[in-house]
């Protein structure tokens, strides 16, 4: 067994069976993500919608996803992770299939909102279940491996969707619905319910109060959400403003498609090796570096002009930022969460991402119209630097408040756990169960 194979094996070892069934359900679901990548084309070329009308439908989908993130987080803490995931995927399958048979503008808008909400509702429950199943020292690796599955599936589905669309767009909706239904079956049959029954030690916050209102009072977590929002405001430029800027430079859609495909390819190839390399690293460094890579990566576009090579380099750099950011941010959310509200915390964090998916194309398009491409990409650099400083400052303050050193291996207990330990039993070596 060579060195790279051993490294891959180490990255994938040590997870419980429940995690791998969750990983399998993620892969199955993403293998059938046929509709969303082609929805704008379907609306304009098949249903005859204008570009603006299609954009409005996509925005409605984004609003639904924002609502679904909050709803899914609440339900996963109230009724359980498995029930939320399975129910959300079942609803998604039914609504996706229905969407392929309607043509009316109002019906399409209602179904787009419903699909966005239902599909997004399962994500906080998935993240919460990973937190439930995997010990703190392995969570960043677990989130990375699950993110890897998501991108493997999406890369495959994008290629298959093109073939299905050639046979008729209805097959996209049917295929998406069938794989989503299969995902729901796997979740119901194979996944255990992992929602904690309740706290095992006293808490200064009664269980009934660990709701959205209490989380909104957690200033450090809200700062983390704001920083996550800033990250995705940059990432979403890759699927919105970048194509417009390249077209303005005389680069065709085929070249854009090949360049943006580098994002998925690099994630599939590098996610596991990079995760292995970053294991145990200071999370402040990982998140700050991810923000710098993302900002600088998009900044390279400001010098690209008509160079396909420089645009490709840009995608490579900010993809490295995405690879580092996605699992580290999910693990950071878990660190700051109360174990009775992992779903709500993950849901609110997902809400910030969904809001970015709505605002990023609008802000990017406005910046392109008012100031041009170079100014937009320079703005990304500024946002990246500011976000990196924000991650470093937030986690430094959090660690100092909890009495931790600035450099902490990943196997250390979560931040909130140590804070409650000090507040509730300052002289006791016993750890609280809060993850």
Buried (B, 14 or more C-beta within 10 A) or exposed (E): EEEEEEBBEEBBEEBBEBBBBBBBBBBBBBBBBBBBBBBBEBBBEBBEBEEEBBBBBBBBBBBBBBBBBBBBBBBBBEBBBBBBBBBBBBBBBBBBBBBBEEEEBEEBBBBBBBBBBBBBBBBBBBBBBBBBBBEBBBBBBBBBBBBBBBBBBBBBBBEBBEEBBEEEBBBBBBBBBBBBBBBBBBBBEBBBEBBBEEBEBEBEBEEEEBBBEBBEEBEBBBBBBBBBBBBBBBBBBBBBBBBBBBEEBEBEEEBBEEBBBBBBEBBBEBBBBBBBEBBBBBBBBBBBBBBBBBBBBBBBBBEBEEBBEBBBBBBBBBBBBBBBBBBBBBBBBBBBBBBBBBBBBBBBBBBBBBBBBBBBBEBBBEBBEEEEBBEBBBBBBEBBBEBBBBBBBBBEEBBEEBEBEEEBEBEBBBBBBBBBBBEBBEEEEEBBBBB
